[in-house]
Amino acid sequence: MAIKSWSICAVGKREMTMDEFMRWMKKFDADKDGKISREELADAVRVSWGWLARLKAKQVVRTVDRNGNGYIDDSEIKNLVEFAEKHLGVRILNL
């Protein structure tokens, strides 16, 4: 599941707009509940960042899931974006 509009910036990070990032994450919302579970996030991470996804997904959920319910919902997307930019080599463009 590739995003064709991703580009690589001068510092080697993948670039996408916030809208592209949101659309990409929603593709992994398997049960269409509007939230990303640990398992769904592991699938997203695995597609882009390899087979250490399970460990990375657990770290992401622990870091960005402020209410501790095990899901990343709309109110926590900003936390996910910050984590992705800091740890996953992604740069989200605010256009």
N, C-alpha and C positions, 0 to 999 in steps of 0.2 A: 504494500500500500504506500506508494511514493507520492510525495508532493512535488510536482514538476516545477513549481515556482520558487522553490527554495534556492537560495544562492549562497555562496561562500564569500564572506567579507574578508578584508585584508588581514584580520587577526585570526583567520581560520575557523570562525564560528559559522554555523548554518544560520541564515537569515530568513525570517518570515514575518509577515505582519501579524498583529494580534488576531485579526479576523481569520487568517489562514491557520494560526495555531489553534484557535477555538474549533474551527471546522475539522481539523485533523484530530483533535482530542475526542470530539463527538463521534467520530467513526469507530472508536473503541468502546463506546457506551453500549455494550452488547444487549443489555436488558432495557435500554431506552428509558431509564429512570431519571435522566438528567444529571446523574452523578457518576464519577469515575471511581470504581472500586480498586482495591489493591491488585486484584487479578487483571482487571481491565487495563490498569496502568502498566502492569508488567508486560502485557501484550504490546502496548504502545512503545515502551522503552525497548523491548526486545527487537521490534521492527527497525528501530533506528540506532540502537546502541549496543546490541549484541546479547549474548546469553547470560550475562551477569544481571539480567533484568530483574529477576526475583529479588535479589539483594538490594538493588538500586530502588526498586518500587517500594519495598518496605521502608527504606530510608526516606524516600520522597513522602510517603504517606505520613510517617512519623513527624516529618519536618513541616509539612504544609497543612495537615489536617488539624486545624486549631480547635475544633469542637470534639475531637477524639472519637468520631463515629465510624472511622474506617473508610470513609469516602471523601473524595474531593468534589465539593459541589460548587455552584456558581459563586458563592461568597468567598471561596478559597482559591479561585483561579489565579488571582493576583499572586498569592503565595507560590503557586505552582510555576508561574511565569518567572518569578524571581529565582526559584530553585533551578529551573531549566537553564536560565542565563548563567547562573553561578557555577553549576556542577555538570551540566550536560552538553555544553558547547553549543548552545543555541542563543541567538540574539533576536529578540522580538522587537520589531519596528512598530512604533506607534504612529501610524499614518492617519 
